[in-house]
Amino acid sequence: MWGGSVKNGERGMGTKRFAISYDNAWLLTVIGMGPRSSGVEVDSDGIRVRMGSAFRLDIPRSSVRSVSRDPALSGEAGWGVHGLSGRWLVTGSSNGLVELAIEPPCYTERGLSTLFRKAKVTSLALSLADPDGFVAALETDGHT
């Protein structure tokens, strides 16, 4: 899905790809969560979020209740993949933050960050290279 380095923009028929933003990608790249294996895809049916093999989530567009730019994370932001009680961070930077409120909850695929269990997601914060474009892509067709 993420083969090669794809920049922000159109990927296929109606699919837009948004890169995760990174302040310093070398460490996350070494552990398999760098720019080449990470990103967000948006189309008319859903949102696909990937950060290497550590985090994989598919969100139906109908489950996105709201999207907000620069969420107040109260010092919660760390780089990588972090989750607790349904709230997840998928970030490579403290910049370009966007938060999705998800209802009904979605569940991750089994992976390292979830200790190989499916994990519930009710809120997802992402660091994106083009957060405004991401918000606009979700708002243009009235899904949020």
Backbone as ProteinMPNN parsed JSONL, in Angstrom:
{"seq_chain_A": "MWGGSVKNGERGMGTKRFAISYDNAWLLTVIGMGPRSSGVEVDSDGIRVRMGSAFRLDIPRSSVRSVSRDPALSGEAGWGVHGLSGRWLVTGSSNGLVELAIEPPCYTERGLSTLFRKAKVTSLALSLADPDGFVAALETDGHT", "coords_chain_A": {"N_chain_A": [[0.814, -1.203, 0.0], [1.928, 1.26, 0.756], [4.121, 1.387, -0.838], [7.208, 2.651, -1.771], [8.174, 6.141, -1.936], [5.667, 8.308, -1.58], [4.349, 11.401, -2.231], [2.283, 13.998, -0.683], [-1.067, 14.177, -1.879], [-3.066, 13.279, -4.783], [-3.651, 9.833, -5.124], [-4.984, 7.708, -6.331], [-8.019, 6.922, -8.06], [-9.943, 9.265, -6.802], [-8.744, 8.975, -4.329], [-6.907, 10.376, -1.736], [-3.668, 11.003, -0.496], [-1.949, 11.512, 2.514], [0.947, 12.577, 4.075], [2.573, 11.496, 7.056], [3.865, 13.784, 9.394], [7.238, 14.403, 10.282], [9.631, 15.233, 12.721], [12.191, 14.344, 13.188], [13.115, 11.783, 11.519], [14.806, 9.582, 11.612], [15.11, 7.688, 13.801], [12.527, 6.536, 14.039], [12.4, 5.509, 11.475], [14.408, 3.558, 11.524], [13.208, 1.669, 13.197], [11.143, 0.833, 11.631], [8.956, 2.541, 11.234], [8.995, 4.763, 9.615], [8.779, 7.436, 7.099], [8.396, 6.114, 4.574], [6.832, 3.908, 5.084], [4.553, 4.779, 6.212], [1.517, 6.712, 6.626], [-1.546, 8.388, 5.604], [-4.53, 7.6, 4.013], [-7.29, 8.853, 2.232], [-10.514, 8.346, 1.07], [-13.737, 8.213, -0.572], [-15.074, 6.32, 0.929], [-13.596, 5.65, 3.23], [-10.957, 6.051, 5.718], [-7.6, 5.33, 5.861], [-5.091, 4.513, 8.038], [-1.674, 4.224, 8.571], [1.275, 3.257, 10.246], [4.021, 2.027, 9.63], [4.46, -1.416, 10.479], [3.502, -1.206, 12.967], [1.088, 0.129, 13.485], [-2.133, -0.034, 12.253], [-5.074, 1.053, 10.926], [-8.392, 1.147, 9.835], [-10.903, 3.359, 9.063], [-14.287, 3.839, 8.748], [-15.835, 6.41, 6.823], [-18.265, 7.287, 7.79], [-18.029, 6.955, 10.506], [-16.552, 9.031, 11.518], [-16.893, 11.566, 13.632], [-16.034, 14.142, 14.228], [-13.471, 16.44, 13.216], [-10.544, 18.033, 14.21], [-8.225, 20.694, 14.157], [-4.917, 21.116, 15.436], [-5.191, 19.877, 18.13], [-5.667, 20.09, 21.692], [-3.389, 18.534, 23.42], [-2.374, 18.359, 25.921], [0.327, 17.852, 26.808], [0.523, 15.176, 26.165], [1.615, 14.338, 23.818], [3.827, 12.296, 22.14], [6.397, 10.868, 20.136], [5.746, 8.43, 17.659], [3.723, 5.566, 18.196], [1.068, 5.568, 20.35], [-1.275, 4.573, 22.799], [-4.164, 4.692, 24.907], [-6.952, 3.759, 26.702], [-8.707, 3.969, 24.467], [-7.922, 6.329, 23.246], [-5.676, 7.406, 20.847], [-2.397, 8.168, 19.643], [-0.667, 8.874, 16.72], [2.139, 9.748, 15.65], [4.897, 11.597, 14.299], [5.946, 13.882, 14.888], [5.559, 16.973, 16.684], [4.182, 18.82, 15.371], [1.632, 19.983, 13.077], [-0.71, 18.755, 13.996], [-3.721, 16.868, 14.117], [-6.947, 15.916, 15.163], [-9.193, 13.195, 15.297], [-12.506, 12.446, 16.16], [-14.115, 9.488, 16.869], [-16.932, 7.545, 16.324], [-19.28, 5.076, 15.833], [-16.791, 3.258, 17.772], [-13.67, 2.243, 16.272], [-11.503, -0.515, 15.442], [-8.124, -1.435, 15.78], [-5.86, -3.194, 13.603], [-4.192, -6.217, 14.506], [-1.087, -5.711, 16.047], [2.325, -4.696, 16.801], [2.235, -2.367, 18.426], [-0.143, -2.706, 19.748], [0.171, -4.879, 21.247], [-0.337, -7.164, 19.819], [-3.078, -7.491, 19.853], [-6.466, -6.629, 19.0], [-7.282, -3.248, 19.207], [-9.383, -0.818, 20.696], [-10.472, 2.241, 19.231], [-11.356, 5.463, 19.835], [-10.626, 8.036, 19.624], [-8.294, 9.724, 17.647], [-5.192, 11.092, 17.213], [-3.149, 12.664, 14.88], [-0.01, 13.454, 13.356], [0.495, 15.486, 10.69], [1.851, 16.297, 7.465], [0.393, 17.97, 5.842], [-1.924, 19.206, 7.357], [-4.133, 20.95, 7.051], [-5.046, 20.4, 4.462], [-5.869, 17.767, 4.853], [-7.986, 18.082, 6.701], [-9.69, 19.601, 5.076], [-10.204, 17.715, 3.055], [-11.77, 15.902, 4.44], [-13.952, 17.445, 5.151], [-15.125, 18.387, 2.795], [-17.054, 16.752, 1.539], [-19.092, 16.623, 3.331], [-18.955, 14.745, 5.424], [-18.127, 15.231, 8.02]], "CA_chain_A": [[0.0, 0.0, 0.0], [2.748, 2.462, 0.871], [5.364, 1.131, -1.552], [7.923, 3.815, -2.269], [7.903, 7.427, -1.306], [4.582, 9.013, -2.257], [4.115, 12.696, -1.606], [0.875, 14.335, -0.49], [-1.84, 14.432, -3.08], [-3.919, 12.234, -5.333], [-2.983, 8.54, -5.296], [-5.765, 6.914, -7.278], [-9.302, 7.526, -8.363], [-10.618, 9.817, -5.635], [-8.009, 8.717, -3.09], [-5.876, 11.364, -1.416], [-2.698, 10.503, 0.467], [-1.347, 12.535, 3.362], [2.141, 12.08, 4.753], [2.791, 11.779, 8.474], [4.98, 14.724, 9.546], [8.336, 13.934, 11.13], [10.656, 16.207, 13.088], [13.455, 13.65, 13.019], [12.585, 10.469, 11.159], [15.788, 8.493, 11.58], [14.847, 6.634, 14.776], [11.311, 5.832, 13.642], [12.721, 4.766, 10.258], [15.175, 2.376, 11.942], [12.314, 0.669, 13.774], [10.115, 0.468, 10.662], [7.785, 3.423, 11.249], [9.386, 5.986, 8.934], [7.901, 7.991, 6.066], [8.088, 5.209, 3.467], [5.846, 2.89, 5.464], [3.52, 5.435, 7.019], [0.715, 7.721, 5.969], [-2.997, 8.344, 5.733], [-5.249, 7.689, 2.75], [-8.693, 9.238, 2.379], [-11.361, 8.269, -0.118], [-15.146, 8.455, -0.246], [-15.576, 5.31, 1.863], [-12.892, 5.502, 4.492], [-9.648, 6.617, 6.03], [-6.665, 4.269, 6.22], [-3.941, 5.075, 8.739], [-0.611, 3.239, 8.739], [2.608, 3.656, 10.678], [4.751, 0.777, 9.52], [3.663, -2.558, 10.934], [3.123, -0.945, 14.36], [-0.277, 0.63, 13.632], [-2.959, -0.105, 11.05], [-6.468, 1.315, 11.282], [-9.31, 1.556, 8.78], [-12.028, 4.063, 9.679], [-15.339, 4.234, 7.807], [-16.09, 7.858, 6.868], [-19.467, 7.523, 8.592], [-17.683, 6.897, 11.936], [-15.839, 10.246, 11.916], [-17.853, 12.533, 14.184], [-15.473, 15.488, 14.092], [-12.036, 16.571, 12.97], [-10.096, 19.333, 14.703], [-6.823, 21.054, 13.909], [-4.164, 21.484, 16.632], [-5.886, 19.503, 19.368], [-4.953, 20.32, 22.952], [-3.018, 17.206, 23.887], [-1.958, 18.476, 27.322], [1.591, 17.189, 27.074], [0.449, 13.748, 25.876], [2.245, 14.016, 22.544], [5.135, 11.675, 22.017], [6.544, 10.405, 18.761], [5.511, 7.009, 17.5], [2.337, 5.125, 18.349], [0.739, 5.455, 21.773], [-2.709, 4.498, 23.023], [-4.667, 4.39, 26.24], [-8.398, 3.94, 26.872], [-9.363, 4.366, 23.229], [-7.289, 7.533, 22.666], [-4.437, 7.012, 20.206], [-1.534, 9.142, 18.972], [0.183, 8.339, 15.671], [2.853, 10.987, 15.372], [6.337, 11.647, 14.08], [6.258, 15.284, 15.141], [4.585, 17.706, 17.494], [3.6, 19.812, 14.466], [0.626, 19.508, 12.127], [-1.595, 17.816, 14.69], [-5.149, 16.81, 13.802], [-7.587, 14.873, 15.962], [-10.472, 12.67, 14.833], [-13.393, 11.794, 17.125], [-14.632, 8.334, 16.136], [-18.071, 6.887, 16.973], [-18.863, 4.052, 16.787], [-15.35, 3.032, 17.793], [-13.046, 1.329, 15.32], [-10.516, -1.382, 16.079], [-6.886, -1.583, 15.035], [-5.411, -4.538, 13.277], [-3.234, -6.693, 15.505], [0.262, -5.263, 15.736], [3.249, -4.519, 17.912], [1.803, -1.297, 19.336], [-1.33, -3.151, 20.486], [0.551, -6.17, 21.832], [-0.931, -8.172, 18.949], [-4.523, -7.586, 20.08], [-7.219, -5.534, 18.393], [-7.477, -2.209, 20.211], [-10.476, 0.125, 20.421], [-10.059, 3.613, 18.945], [-12.444, 6.447, 19.856], [-9.999, 9.315, 19.318], [-7.019, 9.504, 16.98], [-4.416, 12.289, 16.891], [-2.155, 12.409, 13.839], [0.826, 14.568, 12.909], [0.446, 15.432, 9.229], [2.575, 17.324, 6.729], [-0.622, 18.889, 5.304], [-3.13, 19.032, 8.173], [-5.26, 21.712, 6.508], [-5.554, 19.635, 3.329], [-6.564, 16.608, 5.404], [-9.264, 18.564, 7.234], [-10.516, 19.988, 3.931], [-10.636, 16.492, 2.374], [-12.847, 15.291, 5.212], [-15.105, 18.344, 5.246], [-15.694, 18.766, 1.499], [-18.255, 16.023, 1.137], [-20.088, 16.647, 4.385], [-18.875, 13.604, 6.339], [-17.853, 15.651, 9.41]], "C_chain_A": [[0.848, 1.253, 0.0], [4.044, 2.318, 0.096], [5.982, 2.389, -2.128], [7.505, 5.085, -1.569], [6.859, 8.171, -2.121], [4.333, 10.309, -1.511], [2.621, 12.922, -1.413], [0.192, 14.506, -1.834], [-2.645, 13.24, -3.517], [-3.115, 10.958, -5.524], [-3.702, 7.701, -6.332], [-7.074, 7.616, -7.497], [-9.992, 7.979, -7.081], [-9.918, 9.583, -4.314], [-6.935, 9.777, -2.917], [-4.972, 10.782, -0.346], [-2.072, 11.675, 1.203], [-0.197, 11.911, 4.133], [2.099, 12.425, 6.239], [3.95, 12.778, 8.541], [5.977, 14.167, 10.559], [9.259, 15.098, 11.449], [12.034, 15.613, 12.86], [13.12, 12.183, 12.778], [13.562, 9.318, 11.343], [15.461, 7.372, 12.562], [13.595, 5.843, 14.396], [11.535, 5.028, 12.364], [13.46, 3.481, 10.612], [14.263, 1.286, 12.484], [11.086, 0.39, 12.89], [8.878, 1.338, 10.649], [8.084, 4.758, 10.568], [8.439, 6.375, 7.819], [7.525, 7.025, 4.946], [7.007, 4.2, 3.8], [4.693, 3.467, 6.268], [2.741, 6.443, 6.199], [-0.763, 7.504, 6.205], [-3.587, 8.463, 4.335], [-6.711, 7.961, 3.032], [-9.387, 9.038, 1.04], [-12.812, 8.417, 0.323], [-15.697, 7.473, 0.783], [-14.884, 5.298, 3.216], [-11.57, 6.22, 4.569], [-8.781, 5.447, 6.467], [-5.422, 4.907, 6.805], [-2.932, 3.954, 8.938], [0.622, 3.925, 9.306], [3.423, 2.371, 10.766], [3.854, -0.393, 9.886], [3.148, -2.339, 12.352], [1.661, -0.544, 14.504], [-0.97, 0.601, 12.289], [-4.412, 0.042, 11.476], [-7.228, 1.756, 10.046], [-10.55, 2.131, 9.45], [-13.074, 4.347, 8.598], [-15.606, 5.741, 7.936], [-17.286, 8.17, 7.759], [-19.188, 7.48, 10.095], [-16.953, 8.14, 12.42], [-16.864, 11.287, 12.35], [-17.352, 13.962, 14.088], [-13.992, 15.378, 13.791], [-11.631, 17.954, 13.447], [-8.597, 19.489, 14.479], [-6.191, 21.461, 15.221], [-4.896, 21.139, 17.921], [-5.02, 19.8, 20.589], [-4.635, 18.949, 23.545], [-2.441, 17.213, 25.298], [-0.681, 17.711, 27.639], [1.597, 15.703, 26.791], [1.29, 13.365, 24.662], [3.636, 13.44, 22.727], [5.228, 11.185, 20.596], [6.41, 8.908, 18.702], [4.036, 6.714, 17.619], [2.081, 4.893, 19.829], [-0.774, 5.423, 21.921], [-3.044, 4.14, 24.446], [-6.154, 4.698, 26.268], [-9.097, 4.473, 25.621], [-8.788, 5.593, 22.556], [-5.913, 7.15, 22.132], [-3.723, 8.197, 19.58], [-0.701, 8.393, 17.948], [0.94, 9.538, 15.124], [4.34, 10.76, 15.134], [6.85, 13.027, 14.412], [5.223, 15.855, 16.099], [3.874, 18.767, 16.655], [2.561, 19.169, 13.556], [-0.371, 18.543, 12.729], [-3.063, 18.002, 14.302], [-5.737, 15.694, 14.655], [-8.937, 14.504, 15.368], [-11.222, 12.101, 16.027], [-14.135, 10.716, 16.347], [-15.741, 7.657, 16.941], [-18.975, 6.327, 15.88], [-17.365, 3.811, 16.701], [-14.912, 2.089, 16.669], [-12.004, 0.519, 16.076], [-9.307, -1.538, 15.179], [-6.725, -3.023, 14.57], [-4.429, -4.945, 14.375], [-1.832, -6.257, 15.097], [1.08, -5.062, 16.993], [2.753, -3.487, 18.922], [0.591, -1.687, 20.173], [-1.101, -4.502, 21.161], [-0.185, -7.32, 21.142], [-2.383, -8.495, 19.287], [-5.183, -6.477, 19.274], [-7.501, -4.527, 19.498], [-8.557, -1.235, 19.759], [-9.905, 1.53, 20.214], [-11.302, 4.495, 18.907], [-11.946, 7.844, 19.518], [-8.628, 9.034, 18.729], [-6.381, 10.847, 16.658], [-3.304, 11.888, 15.935], [-1.288, 13.639, 13.654], [0.937, 14.45, 11.393], [1.223, 16.582, 8.603], [1.62, 18.376, 6.158], [-1.922, 18.742, 6.097], [-4.337, 19.778, 7.62], [-5.88, 20.998, 5.308], [-6.336, 18.414, 3.779], [-7.943, 17.003, 5.928], [-10.204, 18.923, 6.084], [-11.038, 18.745, 3.194], [-11.775, 15.821, 3.118], [-14.107, 16.147, 5.225], [-15.788, 18.603, 3.923], [-16.948, 18.009, 1.129], [-19.236, 15.824, 2.278], [-20.054, 15.48, 5.358], [-18.622, 14.025, 7.779], [-18.62, 16.908, 9.736]], "O_chain_A": [[0.52, 2.218, -0.69], [4.989, 3.064, 0.351], [5.34, 3.11, -2.891], [6.608, 5.096, -0.727], [7.139, 8.617, -3.234], [4.13, 10.307, -0.297], [1.795, 12.153, -1.906], [0.813, 14.931, -2.808], [-2.884, 12.311, -2.745], [-1.998, 11.008, -6.039], [-3.052, 7.038, -7.14], [-7.22, 8.789, -7.154], [-10.562, 7.162, -6.358], [-10.447, 9.958, -3.268], [-6.153, 10.043, -3.83], [-5.442, 10.145, 0.597], [-1.713, 12.69, 0.605], [-0.343, 10.861, 4.76], [1.65, 13.503, 6.629], [4.927, 12.625, 7.808], [5.601, 13.546, 11.553], [9.631, 15.863, 10.559], [12.942, 16.3, 12.391], [12.872, 11.432, 13.721], [13.155, 8.161, 11.233], [15.529, 6.202, 12.186], [13.606, 4.612, 14.429], [10.925, 3.974, 12.187], [13.164, 2.424, 10.053], [14.514, 0.102, 12.259], [10.113, -0.213, 13.344], [7.847, 0.931, 10.113], [7.485, 5.776, 10.915], [7.414, 5.725, 7.611], [6.418, 7.117, 4.416], [6.336, 3.688, 2.904], [3.95, 2.736, 6.923], [3.238, 6.966, 5.201], [-1.179, 6.577, 6.901], [-3.185, 9.332, 3.561], [-7.301, 7.385, 3.945], [-8.908, 9.501, 0.005], [-13.075, 8.719, 1.487], [-16.693, 7.771, 1.443], [-15.5, 4.977, 4.232], [-11.129, 6.89, 3.635], [-9.171, 4.665, 7.335], [-4.773, 5.734, 6.164], [-3.278, 2.871, 9.41], [0.971, 5.034, 8.9], [3.505, 1.725, 11.811], [2.648, -0.37, 9.638], [2.434, -3.187, 12.887], [1.044, -0.836, 15.528], [-0.465, 1.142, 11.305], [-4.918, -0.739, 12.282], [-6.775, 2.626, 9.301], [-11.172, 1.485, 10.294], [-12.77, 5.034, 7.623], [-15.6, 6.279, 9.043], [-17.314, 9.211, 8.415], [-20.023, 7.922, 10.884], [-16.75, 8.294, 13.624], [-17.61, 11.82, 11.528], [-18.138, 14.889, 13.891], [-13.351, 14.365, 14.072], [-12.293, 18.942, 13.129], [-7.822, 18.54, 14.599], [-6.85, 22.09, 16.049], [-5.19, 22.027, 18.721], [-3.791, 19.763, 20.517], [-5.51, 18.288, 24.103], [-2.058, 16.161, 25.81], [-0.621, 16.995, 28.639], [2.562, 15.018, 27.13], [1.639, 12.196, 24.493], [4.497, 14.028, 23.382], [4.208, 11.097, 19.912], [6.895, 8.193, 19.58], [3.196, 7.509, 17.197], [2.786, 4.122, 20.48], [-1.48, 6.167, 21.24], [-2.323, 3.395, 25.11], [-6.566, 5.796, 25.893], [-9.977, 5.329, 25.712], [-9.128, 5.88, 21.408], [-5.08, 6.629, 22.873], [-4.355, 9.113, 19.055], [-0.089, 7.377, 18.276], [0.45, 10.252, 14.249], [4.949, 9.851, 15.698], [8.034, 13.32, 14.245], [4.15, 15.284, 16.292], [3.056, 19.525, 17.175], [2.603, 17.966, 13.298], [-0.829, 17.617, 12.059], [-3.565, 19.119, 14.178], [-5.108, 14.654, 14.849], [-9.723, 15.371, 14.986], [-10.649, 11.357, 16.823], [-14.713, 10.987, 15.295], [-15.532, 7.248, 18.083], [-19.411, 7.109, 15.035], [-16.737, 4.117, 15.687], [-15.684, 1.259, 16.19], [-11.667, 0.836, 17.217], [-9.437, -1.746, 13.973], [-7.37, -3.939, 15.08], [-3.901, -4.091, 15.087], [-1.436, -6.414, 13.942], [0.588, -5.238, 18.108], [2.838, -3.705, 20.131], [0.325, -1.063, 21.2], [-2.041, -5.175, 21.585], [-0.593, -8.297, 21.771], [-2.862, -9.604, 19.048], [-4.532, -5.498, 18.908], [-7.91, -4.902, 20.597], [-8.632, -0.875, 18.584], [-8.988, 1.954, 20.917], [-12.185, 4.312, 18.069], [-12.73, 8.728, 19.172], [-7.884, 8.202, 19.248], [-6.952, 11.65, 15.92], [-2.606, 10.898, 16.154], [-1.779, 14.761, 13.781], [1.412, 13.44, 10.874], [1.253, 17.693, 9.134], [1.994, 19.539, 6.007], [-2.908, 18.217, 5.581], [-5.459, 19.28, 7.713], [-7.101, 20.99, 5.153], [-7.344, 18.058, 3.17], [-8.941, 16.344, 5.636], [-11.386, 18.583, 6.12], [-12.189, 18.726, 2.758], [-12.658, 15.23, 2.495], [-15.214, 15.616, 5.303], [-16.95, 19.011, 3.919], [-17.827, 18.563, 0.469], [-20.11, 14.96, 2.209], [-21.039, 15.244, 6.056], [-18.881, 13.239, 8.69], [-18.523, 17.418, 10.853]]}, "name": "protein", "num_of_chains": 1, "seq": "MWGGSVKNGERGMGTKRFAISYDNAWLLTVIGMGPRSSGVEVDSDGIRVRMGSAFRLDIPRSSVRSVSRDPALSGEAGWGVHGLSGRWLVTGSSNGLVELAIEPPCYTERGLSTLFRKAKVTSLALSLADPDGFVAALETDGHT"}
